[in-house]
């Protein structure tokens, strides 16, 4: 109960200028792995590429999935994440 209201509020906040993180993305210097579904109809692949481009120390990996690669192809996502996690543990 109330979940749809919360989800709608979260989506609305994404378009609010005060919550737009793009101007601060260049300040993120930690190694960042951007994982994206190549078939994402919610946020298309070009949004993932733009996210990667905005983060100075990022790596970009796309999967042959939709919006949620971690649940659509968990084995591939885990295989991609583990080396990064091990390298920075």
C-alpha positions in Angstrom: 0.0 0.0 0.0 1.4 3.4 -1.0 4.1 1.9 -3.1 2.8 3.4 -6.3 2.7 6.8 -4.8 6.3 6.5 -3.6 7.5 5.2 -7.0 5.7 8.1 -8.8 7.3 10.6 -6.4 10.7 9.2 -7.1 10.2 9.3 -10.8 9.0 13.0 -10.6 12.0 13.9 -8.6 14.3 12.7 -11.4 13.2 15.6 -13.5 13.5 18.3 -10.8 16.5 20.6 -11.5 17.5 20.6 -7.8 18.0 16.8 -8.0 19.9 16.7 -11.3 23.4 15.3 -10.4 24.9 15.9 -13.9 26.7 19.1 -12.9 28.4 17.3 -10.0 29.3 14.1 -11.9 32.8 15.2 -12.8 33.6 15.5 -9.1 33.2 11.7 -8.7 36.7 10.4 -8.9 36.2 6.9 -7.5 36.4 4.0 -9.9 32.8 3.7 -11.3 31.3 0.9 -13.3 28.3 1.9 -15.4 26.2 -1.1 -16.2 23.4 -0.7 -18.8 20.9 -2.7 -20.6 21.3 -2.3 -24.3 17.5 -2.9 -24.8 16.4 -0.5 -22.1 13.3 1.3 -23.2 13.1 3.4 -19.9 16.6 4.9 -20.2 18.1 4.2 -23.7 21.6 3.1 -24.3 22.6 6.7 -25.2 21.8 7.7 -21.7 24.2 5.1 -20.4 26.9 6.3 -22.7 26.3 9.9 -21.5 26.5 8.8 -17.9 29.8 7.1 -18.6 31.1 10.2 -20.4 30.2 12.4 -17.4 32.1 10.3 -14.9 35.9 10.8 -15.3 37.0 7.4 -13.9 34.3 5.1 -15.2 34.1 2.0 -17.2 31.0 1.2 -19.3 29.5 -2.2 -19.9 26.3 -2.9 -21.7 24.3 -6.1 -21.5 21.8 -7.6 -24.0 19.0 -6.9 -21.5 16.3 -4.3 -20.7 16.2 -1.9 -17.8 17.4 -4.2 -15.0 20.5 -6.2 -16.2 21.2 -7.5 -12.7 17.9 -9.4 -12.6 17.8 -10.2 -16.3 21.3 -11.6 -16.6 22.7 -11.9 -13.0 25.5 -14.2 -14.0 26.9 -11.7 -16.6 26.5 -8.8 -14.2 28.2 -10.7 -11.4 31.1 -11.7 -13.7 31.5 -8.0 -14.6 31.3 -6.7 -11.0 33.5 -9.2 -9.2 36.8 -8.1 -10.8 36.1 -4.5 -9.8 35.1 -5.4 -6.3 38.2 -7.6 -5.9 40.5 -4.9 -7.2 39.2 -2.3 -4.8 38.5 -4.5 -1.7 
